[in-house]
Amino acid sequence: MALVINTNANPRMQLLPIPKLKKMALCWCGIINLFLPGVGLMIATCIENNGGTFNAQMGVGLMQFLLCFVVVGFFWSIANGIVMIYHAMQ
């Protein structure tokens, strides 16, 4: 899981895996993640293709997708999408 180190950010936001992409790509993946749970994170992970965090981020995206039917993954995905958009705007 990639931890985003930002002293100004909310500490809860640091625990969500955020791929390091260009701002526009990260923003689009965040928007996709809002409507298709986990898919935006999996797309961003494939674009980033960082060997160290690939498995963790892909696993989180897959869990968001699988748990969206239990509603937990849906809210988790929305939170992750908002954080992705937030980091894209900085």
KEVO-377814 format. One record per atom (N, C-alpha, C): residue in three letters; atom name; x, y, z. Coordinates in pm, 1 decimal. Each point is the difference from the previous one (the first is absolute). Layout:
BEGIN
@res: ALA&atom: CA&x: X&y: Y&z: Z
...
//
This chain:
BEGIN
@res: MET&atom: N&x: 84.8&y: -116.0&z: 0.0
@res: MET&atom: CA&x: -84.8&y: 116.0&z: 0.0
@res: MET&atom: C&x: 89.7&y: 122.7&z: 0.0
@res: ALA&atom: N&x: -22.8&y: 87.1&z: -91.1
@res: ALA&atom: CA&x: 78.9&y: 122.2&z: -8.8
@res: ALA&atom: C&x: -57.5&y: 102.1&z: 97.3
@res: LEU&atom: N&x: 82.2&y: 47.5&z: 88.4
@res: LEU&atom: CA&x: -44.2&y: 101.0&z: 94.2
@res: LEU&atom: C&x: 37.0&y: 136.8&z: -53.4
@res: VAL&atom: N&x: -94.1&y: 88.5&z: 1.7
@res: VAL&atom: CA&x: 23.9&y: 135.6&z: -46.3
@res: VAL&atom: C&x: 45.8&y: 81.0&z: 119.8
@res: ILE&atom: N&x: 120.6&y: 52.0&z: -7.2
@res: ILE&atom: CA&x: 54.1&y: 78.3&z: 110.0
@res: ILE&atom: C&x: -25.8&y: 147.3&z: -28.9
@res: ASN&atom: N&x: -88.9&y: 57.1&z: 77.2
@res: ASN&atom: CA&x: -33.9&y: 140.4&z: -14.9
@res: ASN&atom: C&x: -36.4&y: 51.3&z: 138.2
@res: THR&atom: N&x: 76.2&y: 94.6&z: 50.4
@res: THR&atom: CA&x: -23.7&y: 47.3&z: 136.0
@res: THR&atom: C&x: -128.8&y: 80.3&z: 11.4
@res: ASN&atom: N&x: -49.9&y: 53.6&z: -110.2
@res: ASN&atom: CA&x: -122.4&y: 79.0&z: 3.8
@res: ASN&atom: C&x: -125.1&y: -84.6&z: -16.9
@res: ALA&atom: N&x: 16.3&y: -124.3&z: -40.2
@res: ALA&atom: CA&x: -115.8&y: -84.8&z: -29.6
@res: ALA&atom: C&x: -57.7&y: -59.8&z: 127.5
@res: ASN&atom: N&x: -123.2&y: -39.2&z: -10.4
@res: ASN&atom: CA&x: -67.3&y: -69.5&z: 107.8
@res: ASN&atom: C&x: 69.1&y: -135.5&z: 20.1
@res: PRO&atom: N&x: 32.9&y: -39.0&z: 123.9
@res: PRO&atom: CA&x: 70.9&y: -126.9&z: 21.4
@res: PRO&atom: C&x: -74.4&y: -121.6&z: -54.0
@res: ARG&atom: N&x: -132.9&y: 3.8&z: -3.6
@res: ARG&atom: CA&x: -74.7&y: -113.6&z: -53.2
@res: ARG&atom: C&x: 22.0&y: -15.2&z: -149.6
@res: MET&atom: N&x: 28.1&y: 108.4&z: -69.4
@res: MET&atom: CA&x: 20.7&y: -6.0&z: -143.9
@res: MET&atom: C&x: 132.4&y: -66.5&z: -35.4
@res: GLN&atom: N&x: 92.5&y: -7.1&z: 93.0
@res: GLN&atom: CA&x: 130.5&y: -57.4&z: -27.7
@res: GLN&atom: C&x: -4.8&y: -152.1&z: -6.8
@res: LEU&atom: N&x: -105.1&y: -61.7&z: 47.1
@res: LEU&atom: CA&x: -7.8&y: -145.2&z: 2.6
@res: LEU&atom: C&x: -60.2&y: -58.8&z: -126.9
@res: LEU&atom: N&x: -51.8&y: 83.9&z: -87.0
@res: LEU&atom: CA&x: -58.3&y: -48.9&z: -123.8
@res: LEU&atom: C&x: 107.2&y: -4.1&z: -107.9
@res: PRO&atom: N&x: 3.0&y: -105.5&z: -78.5
@res: PRO&atom: CA&x: 102.8&y: -9.0&z: -104.3
@res: PRO&atom: C&x: -28.8&y: 97.0&z: -114.2
@res: ILE&atom: N&x: 92.6&y: 90.0&z: -24.3
@res: ILE&atom: CA&x: -16.0&y: 97.6&z: -106.6
@res: ILE&atom: C&x: 114.3&y: -18.5&z: -98.9
@res: PRO&atom: N&x: -29.2&y: -44.7&z: -120.8
@res: PRO&atom: CA&x: 106.1&y: -11.9&z: -100.2
@res: PRO&atom: C&x: 57.1&y: 137.2&z: -34.8
@res: LYS&atom: N&x: 126.0&y: 2.7&z: -34.2
@res: LYS&atom: CA&x: 65.3&y: 125.7&z: -36.1
@res: LYS&atom: C&x: -8.2&y: 16.7&z: -151.1
@res: LEU&atom: N&x: -98.0&y: 77.0&z: -43.2
@res: LEU&atom: CA&x: -23.6&y: 24.8&z: -141.8
@res: LEU&atom: C&x: -0.2&y: 149.6&z: -25.6
@res: LYS&atom: N&x: -7.9&y: 35.4&z: -127.5
@res: LYS&atom: CA&x: -18.9&y: 140.4&z: -33.8
@res: LYS&atom: C&x: -137.2&y: 42.6&z: 49.6
@res: LYS&atom: N&x: -14.0&y: 129.2&z: 24.0
@res: LYS&atom: CA&x: -122.0&y: 50.8&z: 63.1
@res: LYS&atom: C&x: -126.5&y: -34.9&z: -77.4
@res: MET&atom: N&x: 3.4&y: 16.2&z: -130.0
@res: MET&atom: CA&x: -121.0&y: -24.7&z: -78.9
@res: MET&atom: C&x: -38.3&y: -148.0&z: 2.0
@res: ALA&atom: N&x: 98.2&y: -87.6&z: -13.0
@res: ALA&atom: CA&x: -27.9&y: -143.9&z: 2.5
@res: ALA&atom: C&x: -52.5&y: -41.9&z: 136.5
@res: LEU&atom: N&x: 58.6&y: 54.6&z: 105.8
@res: LEU&atom: CA&x: -44.5&y: -33.8&z: 134.9
@res: LEU&atom: C&x: -142.1&y: 50.2&z: 24.7
@res: CYS&atom: N&x: -30.7&y: 117.7&z: -51.3
@res: CYS&atom: CA&x: -134.7&y: 55.3&z: 15.3
@res: CYS&atom: C&x: -102.7&y: -86.9&z: -73.0
@res: TRP&atom: N&x: 30.4&y: -40.4&z: -122.8
@res: TRP&atom: CA&x: -92.8&y: -85.2&z: -75.1
@res: TRP&atom: C&x: -18.0&y: -135.7&z: 66.7
@res: CYS&atom: N&x: 108.8&y: -56.4&z: 50.1
@res: CYS&atom: CA&x: -11.5&y: -129.2&z: 68.9
@res: CYS&atom: C&x: -82.2&y: 14.0&z: 127.8
@res: GLY&atom: N&x: 13.1&y: 113.9&z: 67.3
@res: GLY&atom: CA&x: -81.6&y: 24.8&z: 118.8
@res: GLY&atom: C&x: -147.3&y: 10.6&z: -33.6
@res: ILE&atom: N&x: -30.8&y: 65.2&z: -111.5
@res: ILE&atom: CA&x: -139.9&y: 11.7&z: -43.1
@res: ILE&atom: C&x: -54.8&y: -137.0&z: -38.7
@res: ILE&atom: N&x: 79.9&y: -78.3&z: -70.7
@res: ILE&atom: CA&x: -42.4&y: -136.1&z: -35.8
@res: ILE&atom: C&x: -24.3&y: -81.6&z: 125.9
@res: ASN&atom: N&x: 85.9&y: 18.2&z: 99.7
@res: ASN&atom: CA&x: -12.9&y: -74.9&z: 125.0
@res: ASN&atom: C&x: -128.4&y: 36.2&z: 74.6
@res: LEU&atom: N&x: -49.2&y: 122.0&z: -19.6
@res: LEU&atom: CA&x: -125.1&y: 39.6&z: 65.4
@res: LEU&atom: C&x: -119.5&y: -77.0&z: -55.5
@res: PHE&atom: N&x: 2.6&y: -28.7&z: -129.8
@res: PHE&atom: CA&x: -115.2&y: -63.7&z: -64.3
@res: PHE&atom: C&x: 15.3&y: -150.9&z: -19.1
@res: LEU&atom: N&x: 122.0&y: -46.2&z: -15.6
@res: LEU&atom: CA&x: 27.2&y: -143.2&z: -13.7
@res: LEU&atom: C&x: 97.0&y: -39.9&z: 111.5
@res: PRO&atom: N&x: -51.5&y: -49.3&z: 110.4
@res: PRO&atom: CA&x: 83.1&y: -25.7&z: 117.6
@res: PRO&atom: C&x: 122.2&y: -86.8&z: -29.3
@res: GLY&atom: N&x: 115.9&y: 54.8&z: 31.7
@res: GLY&atom: CA&x: 125.4&y: -72.5&z: -13.5
@res: GLY&atom: C&x: 61.4&y: 4.5&z: -138.3
@res: VAL&atom: N&x: -79.6&y: 24.7&z: -101.5
@res: VAL&atom: CA&x: 50.4&y: -3.4&z: -137.8
@res: VAL&atom: C&x: 97.0&y: 115.2&z: -25.0
@res: GLY&atom: N&x: -30.9&y: 117.8&z: 51.9
@res: GLY&atom: CA&x: 89.6&y: 114.5&z: -17.3
@res: GLY&atom: C&x: 135.4&y: -23.7&z: 63.9
@res: LEU&atom: N&x: 0.8&y: -61.1&z: 117.0
@res: LEU&atom: CA&x: 126.4&y: -30.0&z: 67.9
@res: LEU&atom: C&x: 78.4&y: -105.9&z: -76.5
@res: MET&atom: N&x: -68.7&y: -100.3&z: -52.5
@res: MET&atom: CA&x: 70.0&y: -103.4&z: -76.3
@res: MET&atom: C&x: 56.9&y: 56.5&z: -130.1
@res: ILE&atom: N&x: -72.5&y: 90.2&z: -65.0
@res: ILE&atom: CA&x: 51.7&y: 63.8&z: -121.8
@res: ILE&atom: C&x: 121.6&y: 85.1&z: 33.7
@res: ALA&atom: N&x: -9.8&y: 78.0&z: 107.0
@res: ALA&atom: CA&x: 112.6&y: 84.5&z: 40.5
@res: ALA&atom: C&x: 121.4&y: -84.6&z: 36.8
@res: THR&atom: N&x: -23.7&y: -113.5&z: 62.7
@res: THR&atom: CA&x: 109.5&y: -89.0&z: 36.8
@res: THR&atom: C&x: 67.6&y: -57.0&z: -123.9
@res: CYS&atom: N&x: -79.1&y: -36.2&z: -99.7
@res: CYS&atom: CA&x: 58.1&y: -52.4&z: -124.5
@res: CYS&atom: C&x: 77.3&y: 108.0&z: -74.7
@res: ILE&atom: N&x: -49.1&y: 123.4&z: 4.2
@res: ILE&atom: CA&x: 70.9&y: 109.7&z: -66.0
@res: ILE&atom: C&x: 131.9&y: 27.0&z: 71.0
@res: GLU&atom: N&x: -3.5&y: 0.8&z: 133.0
@res: GLU&atom: CA&x: 121.3&y: 27.6&z: 77.0
@res: GLU&atom: C&x: 100.0&y: -113.9&z: -15.2
@res: ASN&atom: N&x: -46.5&y: -123.3&z: 12.9
@res: ASN&atom: CA&x: 81.0&y: -120.8&z: -16.6
@res: ASN&atom: C&x: 127.3&y: 3.3&z: 83.5
@res: ASN&atom: N&x: -14.4&y: 36.8&z: 126.0
@res: ASN&atom: CA&x: 111.9&y: 0.1&z: 93.5
@res: ASN&atom: C&x: 5.6&y: -136.8&z: 66.1
@res: GLY&atom: N&x: 108.3&y: -70.6&z: -18.4
@res: GLY&atom: CA&x: 11.6&y: -136.7&z: 49.3
@res: GLY&atom: C&x: -17.9&y: -14.3&z: 149.7
@res: GLY&atom: N&x: 42.9&y: 98.9&z: 77.9
@res: GLY&atom: CA&x: -6.4&y: -11.1&z: 144.7
@res: GLY&atom: C&x: -139.8&y: 8.8&z: 57.0
@res: THR&atom: N&x: -84.3&y: 79.6&z: -61.5
@res: THR&atom: CA&x: -134.3&y: 20.0&z: 54.6
@res: THR&atom: C&x: -109.3&y: -56.0&z: -90.3
@res: PHE&atom: N&x: 37.9&y: -61.1&z: -109.9
@res: PHE&atom: CA&x: -98.5&y: -48.0&z: -97.3
@res: PHE&atom: C&x: -96.6&y: -99.9&z: 62.7
@res: ASN&atom: N&x: 52.2&y: -100.4&z: 68.8
@res: ASN&atom: CA&x: -85.7&y: -104.0&z: 57.3
@res: ASN&atom: C&x: -93.0&y: 55.2&z: 107.2
@res: ALA&atom: N&x: 51.4&y: 88.0&z: 84.6
@res: ALA&atom: CA&x: -82.7&y: 54.7&z: 107.7
@res: ALA&atom: C&x: -112.1&y: 86.8&z: -55.6
@res: GLN&atom: N&x: 32.9&y: 87.3&z: -93.5
@res: GLN&atom: CA&x: -102.1&y: 88.5&z: -55.7
@res: GLN&atom: C&x: -101.3&y: -77.9&z: -83.2
@res: MET&atom: N&x: 46.9&y: -97.7&z: -74.9
@res: MET&atom: CA&x: -92.2&y: -81.3&z: -79.4
@res: MET&atom: C&x: -91.2&y: -81.3&z: 92.7
@res: GLY&atom: N&x: 54.9&y: -46.9&z: 109.7
@res: GLY&atom: CA&x: -80.2&y: -73.6&z: 98.0
@res: GLY&atom: C&x: -106.4&y: 87.8&z: 63.4
@res: VAL&atom: N&x: 35.8&y: 123.8&z: 30.9
@res: VAL&atom: CA&x: -97.7&y: 92.5&z: 58.1
@res: VAL&atom: C&x: -110.0&y: 30.2&z: -101.3
@res: GLY&atom: N&x: 37.8&y: 22.4&z: -125.2
@res: GLY&atom: CA&x: -100.4&y: 24.7&z: -104.0
@res: GLY&atom: C&x: -92.7&y: -119.0&z: -18.8
@res: LEU&atom: N&x: 56.7&y: -119.1&z: 2.3
@res: LEU&atom: CA&x: -81.0&y: -121.3&z: -14.3
@res: LEU&atom: C&x: -93.8&y: -18.2&z: 119.3
@res: MET&atom: N&x: 49.7&y: 28.2&z: 119.4
@res: MET&atom: CA&x: -85.2&y: -11.1&z: 119.4
@res: MET&atom: C&x: -112.9&y: 102.9&z: -3.4
@res: GLN&atom: N&x: 29.3&y: 120.7&z: -48.1
@res: GLN&atom: CA&x: -105.4&y: 100.6&z: -12.6
@res: GLN&atom: C&x: -107.3&y: -48.1&z: -97.0
@res: PHE&atom: N&x: 44.0&y: -59.4&z: -110.5
@res: PHE&atom: CA&x: -95.4&y: -48.6&z: -99.6
@res: PHE&atom: C&x: -83.4&y: -115.5&z: 54.8
@res: LEU&atom: N&x: 65.2&y: -95.1&z: 66.1
@res: LEU&atom: CA&x: -72.0&y: -116.5&z: 51.3
@res: LEU&atom: C&x: -91.3&y: 35.5&z: 117.2
@res: LEU&atom: N&x: 41.4&y: 96.0&z: 81.4
@res: LEU&atom: CA&x: -80.5&y: 37.6&z: 116.5
@res: LEU&atom: C&x: -106.7&y: 104.2&z: -31.7
@res: CYS&atom: N&x: -4.0&y: 48.5&z: -123.6
@res: CYS&atom: CA&x: -101.7&y: 100.8&z: -32.4
@res: CYS&atom: C&x: -140.1&y: -59.4&z: 7.8
@res: PHE&atom: N&x: -11.2&y: -129.9&z: -14.7
@res: PHE&atom: CA&x: -130.8&y: -64.5&z: 8.5
@res: PHE&atom: C&x: -48.7&y: -9.8&z: 143.9
@res: VAL&atom: N&x: 90.9&y: 20.1&z: 94.7
@res: VAL&atom: CA&x: -35.8&y: -0.1&z: 141.3
@res: VAL&atom: C&x: -5.9&y: 143.9&z: 51.5
@res: VAL&atom: N&x: 13.5&y: 95.6&z: -86.6
@res: VAL&atom: CA&x: -6.2&y: 143.8&z: 23.0
@res: VAL&atom: C&x: 127.3&y: 53.9&z: 65.3
@res: VAL&atom: N&x: 74.7&y: -81.3&z: 70.9
@res: VAL&atom: CA&x: 123.4&y: 46.2&z: 63.7
@res: VAL&atom: C&x: 99.3&y: 47.3&z: -105.7
@res: GLY&atom: N&x: 18.3&y: -78.6&z: -103.0
@res: GLY&atom: CA&x: 93.8&y: 35.2&z: -106.2
@res: GLY&atom: C&x: -42.1&y: 123.8&z: -75.9
@res: PHE&atom: N&x: -130.2&y: 23.5&z: -8.7
@res: PHE&atom: CA&x: -49.4&y: 117.2&z: -70.8
@res: PHE&atom: C&x: 42.0&y: 127.5&z: 72.4
@res: PHE&atom: N&x: -19.9&y: 4.5&z: 131.4
@res: PHE&atom: CA&x: 39.6&y: 118.0&z: 76.7
@res: PHE&atom: C&x: 151.5&y: 13.5&z: 7.3
@res: TRP&atom: N&x: 69.5&y: -112.5&z: 9.1
@res: TRP&atom: CA&x: 145.9&y: -0.4&z: 0.7
@res: TRP&atom: C&x: 52.1&y: 56.2&z: -132.2
@res: SER&atom: N&x: -62.1&y: -39.2&z: -108.2
@res: SER&atom: CA&x: 39.0&y: 47.4&z: -132.4
@res: SER&atom: C&x: -28.0&y: 149.1&z: -16.4
@res: ILE&atom: N&x: -111.8&y: 45.5&z: 51.8
@res: ILE&atom: CA&x: -31.6&y: 143.1&z: -6.3
@res: ILE&atom: C&x: 104.1&y: 79.7&z: 77.7
@res: ALA&atom: N&x: 34.8&y: -46.8&z: 119.0
@res: ALA&atom: CA&x: 101.4&y: 68.9&z: 80.4
@res: ALA&atom: C&x: 133.8&y: 2.1&z: -72.9
@res: ASN&atom: N&x: 36.4&y: -111.5&z: -59.5
@res: ASN&atom: CA&x: 126.6&y: -7.4&z: -72.0
@res: ASN&atom: C&x: -2.5&y: 89.1&z: -123.5
@res: GLY&atom: N&x: -111.5&y: 4.8&z: -70.4
@res: GLY&atom: CA&x: -12.7&y: 86.9&z: -116.8
@res: GLY&atom: C&x: 10.8&y: 146.9&z: 36.2
@res: ILE&atom: N&x: -61.6&y: 38.4&z: 110.6
@res: ILE&atom: CA&x: 7.6&y: 139.2&z: 45.4
@res: ILE&atom: C&x: 143.2&y: 36.2&z: 36.5
@res: VAL&atom: N&x: 70.1&y: -90.7&z: 65.8
@res: VAL&atom: CA&x: 139.5&y: 25.7&z: 36.5
@res: VAL&atom: C&x: 87.0&y: 10.0&z: -125.1
@res: MET&atom: N&x: -27.1&y: -82.9&z: -100.0
@res: MET&atom: CA&x: 76.7&y: 7.1&z: -124.7
@res: MET&atom: C&x: -21.3&y: 135.2&z: -68.5
@res: ILE&atom: N&x: -123.9&y: 45.9&z: -3.8
@res: ILE&atom: CA&x: -29.6&y: 130.0&z: -60.8
@res: ILE&atom: C&x: 63.2&y: 111.8&z: 82.3
@res: TYR&atom: N&x: -5.0&y: -12.9&z: 131.4
@res: TYR&atom: CA&x: 60.2&y: 99.7&z: 88.9
@res: TYR&atom: C&x: 150.0&y: 13.1&z: -26.7
@res: HIS&atom: N&x: 68.4&y: -112.9&z: -11.0
@res: HIS&atom: CA&x: 144.0&y: 3.6&z: -25.6
@res: HIS&atom: C&x: 31.2&y: 46.5&z: -141.3
@res: ALA&atom: N&x: -90.2&y: -21.9&z: -92.8
@res: ALA&atom: CA&x: 21.2&y: 48.7&z: -136.4
@res: ALA&atom: C&x: -11.8&y: 151.9&z: -6.1
@res: MET&atom: N&x: -81.1&y: 57.6&z: 87.2
@res: MET&atom: CA&x: -19.5&y: 144.9&z: -0.3
@res: MET&atom: C&x: 112.0&y: 75.2&z: 70.3
@res: GLN&atom: N&x: 84.9&y: -69.4&z: 72.5
@res: GLN&atom: CA&x: 108.9&y: 68.1&z: 71.5
@res: GLN&atom: C&x: 117.8&y: 23.9&z: -89.9
//
